[in-house]
Amino acid sequence: MITSPILEEKYRVQRKLAEESGYDVRKYAESCHKIVVDAAAE
């Protein structure tokens, strides 16, 4: 697998979100959506 610091951080955040959502796809998507909305508001 090709790795870089950016990809490593992306995978770390994805794993964290998956764990926080209890591996529920719907909750994972909601968390991702909230992050994007918050980032766009900044």
PEBELRA-V345463 format. One record per residue. OMEGA is omega in degrees with one decimal (* if undefined). BURIAL is I if it has 9 or more other ideal C-beta (glycine too) atoms within 8 Angstrom, else O. D_CENTER is the distance of its C-alpha to the mean C-alpha in Angstrom with 2 decimals. Layout:
omega=OMEGA burial=BURIAL d_center=D_CENTER
omega=OMEGA burial=BURIAL d_center=D_CENTER
This chain:
omega=176.7 burial=O d_center=19.48
omega=179.4 burial=O d_center=19.28
omega=173.2 burial=O d_center=17.29
omega=179.9 burial=O d_center=16.99
omega=-179.9 burial=O d_center=15.55
omega=179.3 burial=O d_center=12.98
omega=178.7 burial=I d_center=11.93
omega=177.8 burial=I d_center=12.07
omega=178.2 burial=O d_center=9.75
omega=-179.2 burial=O d_center=7.15
omega=178.6 burial=O d_center=7.91
omega=179.5 burial=O d_center=8.11
omega=178.4 burial=O d_center=4.74
omega=178.6 burial=O d_center=3.91
omega=179.5 burial=O d_center=7.21
omega=179.5 burial=O d_center=7.00
omega=179.4 burial=I d_center=5.05
omega=178.6 burial=I d_center=7.50
omega=-179.1 burial=O d_center=10.19
omega=-178.4 burial=O d_center=9.99
omega=-177.6 burial=I d_center=10.32
omega=-179.7 burial=O d_center=13.13
omega=175.6 burial=O d_center=11.95
omega=-174.9 burial=O d_center=12.90
omega=-178.7 burial=O d_center=11.63
omega=178.9 burial=O d_center=12.76
omega=178.1 burial=I d_center=11.13
omega=179.9 burial=I d_center=7.67
omega=178.6 burial=O d_center=8.64
omega=178.2 burial=I d_center=10.14
omega=178.7 burial=I d_center=7.38
omega=-179.9 burial=I d_center=5.56
omega=179.9 burial=O d_center=9.26
omega=179.5 burial=O d_center=10.12
omega=-179.3 burial=O d_center=8.02
omega=179.6 burial=O d_center=9.69
omega=178.9 burial=O d_center=12.92
omega=179.9 burial=O d_center=13.05
omega=179.9 burial=O d_center=12.62
omega=-179.2 burial=O d_center=15.24
omega=-178.4 burial=O d_center=17.49
omega=* burial=O d_center=17.77
